Amino acid sequence: MNEDLVEFLGIGRRKASVARVRISNGPGEIVVNGRPFEEYCHQEVAQKTVLSPLKVAGIIGKVSIRINVFGGGVSGQAGAIRLGIARALCEMDIGFRSILKKAGYLVRDDRKKERKKPGQPGARKRFQFSKR
């Protein structure tokens, strides 16, 4: 392996998803779970979500990114990757912190699925009320 290779790590979480992001100097390729980024993220909305911190920082295509993500669905994984990339960029250069913070990419979205309560069919739904 290359000895002058420096990697910056960022961990992102969203809903039930956890993403470990490693950013290094390179040709600008993005690999998610061993697959190319475009192949892994089919939805255009998810692709825009993932690439948004790179666009704001202005380094899209200038760094190589390796991502390991698990849990949750497409939206949760995209949000987790976005947070992981933003945190890794802050590790890489402290100057990106103010830009990413202003854009809101360093805030963890802590909304999760609400649990089902006993005595009702779902988290909020109630069984039908009968007066008589």
N, C-alpha and C positions, 0 to 999 in steps of 0.2 A: 504494500500500500504506500501511497505517496506520503512522505514525512512532513512536508510543508502544508499538508491539507489541514485546515482548521474548520471544525464544525461547530455550529451554534445550535443549541437544543431549546425547543419550546414545547410545552405541553398545553393542549387545549381541551376543554371539556364542554359539552353541550348536550342537554337531555341525558340520554343513556350512552352517548358516544365519548370516546377518549382518543385523542390524536397525539402522537409523538412526532414532532417535526424536526428535521435536521437540515440546516441551511449551510452550504459550503460554496466556495468560489468554483465556478464551472461554466459549462456551455449554456446553461439555462434550461435544462430539462427538469421536469417534475415527474416523480415516480411515486405512485400510491400503492402500497401493498404489493410491490414488485411489478405493477402494471403501469403503462403510460397513463398520464393524467386524463387525457381526452377519452381513453377507453374506460377508465374507472368512473369518471363523472360524466354520465350521459346528458343530464339535464343542463340546459344553458344557464338557468338560475343558479344552480349549484356551482357551475364553473365560474360565474361572475362573483359569487360570494367568496370562493376560495382565492381568486386572483386580486380581489379588491385591496388588501393591504399592500401588495406589491405595486399596484398602480399608484396608490397614494404616495408610497415611498419613492416611486419613480425608478425602480430597479427591476422591472419585469424583463425577463430574458437575460439578466446579468449574473444570476446566482442559480445553482442547482439545488433542488429540494427533494429530499427523500422523506416520505410520510408513511407512518404505520398507524392505521386507524381501525378501531373495532367498536362494535356495539351500536345500537340505534339504527336509524334509517338514513336516507339520502340527505334530508335537511339537517338533521342533528350532526351527521358526520361533516357536512360542509361547514357548519358553524364551528365545530371543534377544530377543524383544520385551519379556519380563518384565525381563530384565537391563537393557535399554536404558531402559525406563521408570524403573526404580529409580535408575540412574545420573543420568538427567535430573532426577529429583526432588531428588537430592542437590545438583545444580548450582543448582536453583531455591531451595532452602532447606536450609541446613546442619543444621537441627534434625531433618530427616527421616532423617539418616544413621544415628543410633543406633537408631531404630525399625526401619529397613529392614535394618540389619546384624544386629540381634537376630533378626529373622525369617528371615535367611539369603538375602535377595534380592540382596545385593551380591557374592555369590561366583560366579565363573565356573565352570560345570560343564564341565570340560575333557575329558570322555569323548568319544571319537570312535570311528568304526568301525575295528576292527583289520584290518590289511592281510592279504591272502592270502599264505601262505608258499610258496616253491617246493618241489615234491616232495610236496605234499599238496593235497587238493581245496578246502580252505577255510582260514580263519584258524586254527581249532583242530582241525578234523576231519582224521583220518588215513585213508589208504587201508586196506582190510581186510587184517589180518595173516594170513598163511598159513604154518603151521609146515612143511608139506611141499608 
